[in-house]
Amino acid sequence: MLDFYVEKGDQIWFGVAFKGETVCATSFAKSEKDTLRGLTDSVSVPLQDCPRKTEFAERVIRALKNMYDGKESSDRFVFASDHLPRYTWKILETVRKVPAGYVTSYGEVAKAAGGGPRAVGQIMARNPFAPFCPCHRVVRSDLSLGGYGGGLDMKLAFLKREVRGYNSEKEIPINGKKLKVFPVELAIRRAKEGKR
C-alpha cells in the first residue's frame, strides 16, 4: 500500500502518492475525486484508506502548486521508476529537462530519446508525474498544442503562466544527443491563430 495526500489550492486540487520520501505519482484536477482518480490510475497498488499528511507530502504539494503557477521548483524529489518500462522512464526523464518558458515536440523528444512521436504521445498521456515531468510543454511539430488530459484550455493556461520572454530556440544535450526546445510564445501564438 502507498500513502497519499491531497490538498485544495485556490481552484485546483493537488495530490501525491508516495512511499517514504519517494514520489510514486502526482495528480492535479478541478475536483478532489478527479485528483484521486489520477493518482490511482498511475499506480498499480492500492492507496491507504486515509490520506497521510507528512512534511514530505506537504513539500511535494507546495512544489506542485508552484509549478502549476508557472514557477520552477527548486525541490528535488526521488521518483519511483522501478515499475515503469525502461523506455517510458527514458522519455519521462527527457521531458523533465524541458525548462519553463520553452516547449518541445513529440518528434524532438523521440529524436533525443529514441522511438517515435506517437510512442512519446502515448507516454505523455499516461504521465504519472505531471507537472514534474512537464507533459504540457510537449506539443506537435508545427507547435500547435496537440492533446492534453486536462483539456487544451488547461494546457494553454499552463503555458501562458510559463512565459519568460525567450526569443530563440535552443538545444539541450541529452546522452550525446540534443533536444530542441522553442520559446513557449510560439505555441501560444499558434493557439491564438486557432491551430490547436
VMD Tcl script that draws the C-alpha trace (Angstrom):
set ca {
  {0.00 0.00 0.00}
  {1.05 3.55 -0.74}
  {0.35 6.68 1.25}
  {-1.34 9.61 -0.40}
  {-2.25 13.18 0.36}
  {-4.49 15.65 -1.47}
  {-4.99 19.33 -0.84}
  {-7.01 22.07 -2.49}
  {-5.22 25.13 -3.85}
  {-7.13 28.20 -4.99}
  {-9.23 26.37 -7.58}
  {-7.29 23.16 -8.24}
  {-6.78 20.03 -6.14}
  {-3.24 18.62 -5.94}
  {-2.29 15.11 -4.89}
  {0.71 12.87 -4.31}
  {1.04 9.10 -3.83}
  {4.25 8.31 -2.01}
  {6.24 5.72 -0.13}
  {8.59 7.14 2.47}
  {10.23 10.02 0.63}
  {9.75 8.65 -2.88}
  {7.11 10.15 -5.18}
  {5.09 7.35 -6.80}
  {2.59 9.58 -8.63}
  {1.27 13.11 -8.70}
  {-2.01 14.49 -9.94}
  {-3.97 17.70 -10.15}
  {-7.52 18.39 -11.27}
  {-10.52 20.62 -10.66}
  {-12.04 18.17 -8.16}
  {-10.75 16.02 -5.33}
  {-12.36 12.95 -6.94}
  {-10.55 13.51 -10.27}
  {-7.26 14.13 -8.46}
  {-7.62 10.85 -6.56}
  {-8.57 9.05 -9.79}
  {-5.40 10.43 -11.39}
  {-3.31 9.01 -8.56}
  {-4.96 5.59 -8.58}
  {-4.74 5.34 -12.38}
  {-0.98 5.97 -12.17}
  {-0.05 3.40 -9.53}
  {-0.60 -0.32 -9.70}
  {-1.12 -0.81 -5.97}
  {-3.94 0.43 -3.72}
  {-3.66 3.66 -1.76}
  {-4.09 3.72 2.01}
  {-7.67 4.27 3.12}
  {-6.82 7.54 4.88}
  {-4.77 10.38 3.47}
  {-1.48 10.90 5.26}
  {-0.23 14.44 5.72}
  {3.52 14.43 6.27}
  {6.21 17.07 5.92}
  {7.33 15.32 2.73}
  {3.80 15.28 1.27}
  {3.37 18.98 2.11}
  {6.68 19.77 0.34}
  {5.56 17.90 -2.78}
  {2.17 19.64 -2.80}
  {3.84 23.04 -2.35}
  {6.16 22.29 -5.30}
  {3.18 21.14 -7.41}
  {1.33 24.39 -6.65}
  {4.39 26.46 -7.55}
  {4.82 24.65 -10.85}
  {1.12 24.98 -11.61}
  {1.51 28.73 -11.03}
  {4.32 28.84 -13.62}
  {7.28 28.83 -11.23}
  {10.16 26.37 -11.35}
  {10.52 24.14 -8.33}
  {13.91 24.12 -6.63}
  {12.95 20.97 -4.71}
  {14.45 17.75 -5.97}
  {12.48 14.59 -5.38}
  {13.12 10.91 -5.96}
  {10.56 9.41 -8.35}
  {9.57 5.74 -8.28}
  {10.57 4.35 -11.66}
  {11.13 0.65 -11.00}
  {7.56 -0.24 -12.03}
  {7.86 1.62 -15.35}
  {9.26 0.19 -18.59}
  {12.80 1.45 -19.24}
  {11.74 3.29 -22.42}
  {8.90 5.07 -20.59}
  {11.31 6.27 -17.92}
  {13.76 7.44 -20.59}
  {11.03 9.55 -22.22}
  {9.89 10.98 -18.87}
  {13.49 11.86 -17.96}
  {13.96 13.57 -21.33}
  {10.80 15.65 -20.95}
  {11.79 16.63 -17.39}
  {14.69 18.55 -18.93}
  {12.40 20.97 -20.82}
  {12.60 24.20 -18.80}
  {9.76 26.60 -18.11}
  {9.45 29.13 -20.91}
  {10.04 26.52 -23.60}
  {8.16 23.76 -25.40}
  {9.37 20.86 -27.48}
  {7.62 18.49 -29.85}
  {6.78 14.82 -29.63}
  {9.14 14.31 -32.58}
  {12.02 16.19 -30.94}
  {11.64 14.07 -27.79}
  {11.70 10.94 -29.96}
  {14.88 12.13 -31.72}
  {16.60 12.77 -28.38}
  {15.40 9.65 -26.56}
  {14.65 7.19 -29.36}
  {11.41 5.74 -30.62}
  {8.68 7.56 -32.48}
  {6.47 10.61 -31.85}
  {3.33 8.51 -31.32}
  {5.05 6.45 -28.62}
  {6.09 9.69 -26.92}
  {2.49 10.94 -27.12}
  {1.17 7.75 -25.55}
  {3.64 8.04 -22.68}
  {2.72 11.69 -22.15}
  {-0.96 10.69 -22.00}
  {-0.14 8.35 -19.08}
  {2.44 10.59 -17.38}
  {2.39 9.68 -13.67}
  {4.46 12.69 -12.57}
  {2.76 15.78 -14.03}
  {3.80 18.56 -13.83}
  {7.23 17.49 -12.52}
  {7.52 15.77 -15.87}
  {6.05 18.71 -17.81}
  {4.00 16.95 -20.49}
  {2.17 20.26 -21.02}
  {5.42 21.51 -22.60}
  {5.27 18.87 -25.35}
  {3.39 19.97 -28.47}
  {3.01 18.94 -32.12}
  {5.81 19.51 -34.63}
  {4.01 22.59 -36.03}
  {3.94 23.91 -32.42}
  {0.17 23.56 -32.14}
  {-0.91 22.24 -28.75}
  {-1.75 18.63 -29.60}
  {-3.50 16.82 -26.76}
  {-3.68 17.11 -23.00}
  {-5.52 15.07 -20.36}
  {-6.79 18.17 -18.58}
  {-8.03 19.69 -21.84}
  {-6.41 22.12 -24.25}
  {-7.66 25.17 -22.35}
  {-5.79 23.98 -19.26}
  {-2.66 23.24 -21.33}
  {-2.76 26.72 -22.88}
  {-3.30 28.39 -19.50}
  {-0.37 26.40 -18.10}
  {1.89 27.56 -20.94}
  {0.78 31.20 -20.56}
  {1.84 31.13 -16.90}
  {5.30 29.97 -18.02}
  {6.07 32.81 -20.44}
  {9.61 34.02 -19.80}
  {10.20 36.25 -22.82}
  {12.68 33.96 -24.56}
  {13.07 34.72 -28.25}
  {15.12 31.90 -29.73}
  {15.19 28.14 -29.75}
  {17.98 26.23 -28.05}
  {19.30 22.71 -27.75}
  {19.62 20.77 -24.53}
  {22.26 18.00 -24.50}
  {20.84 14.59 -23.55}
  {23.01 11.47 -23.57}
  {25.08 12.54 -26.58}
  {22.01 13.81 -28.46}
  {20.23 17.15 -28.46}
  {16.68 18.05 -27.51}
  {15.49 21.10 -29.43}
  {13.22 23.44 -27.46}
  {11.31 26.51 -28.63}
  {10.05 29.63 -26.81}
  {6.61 28.94 -25.35}
  {5.31 32.12 -27.02}
  {5.41 30.32 -30.38}
  {2.94 27.65 -29.18}
  {0.74 30.32 -27.60}
  {0.72 32.26 -30.88}
  {-0.29 29.10 -32.80}
  {-3.16 28.57 -30.37}
  {-4.35 32.17 -30.83}
  {-4.33 31.58 -34.61}
  {-6.80 28.77 -33.95}
  {-4.27 25.98 -34.53}
  {-4.69 23.75 -31.51}
}
mol new
graphics top color blue
foreach p $ca { graphics top sphere $p radius 0.5 }
foreach p [lrange $ca 0 end-1] q [lrange $ca 1 end] { graphics top cylinder $p $q radius 0.2 }
display resetview
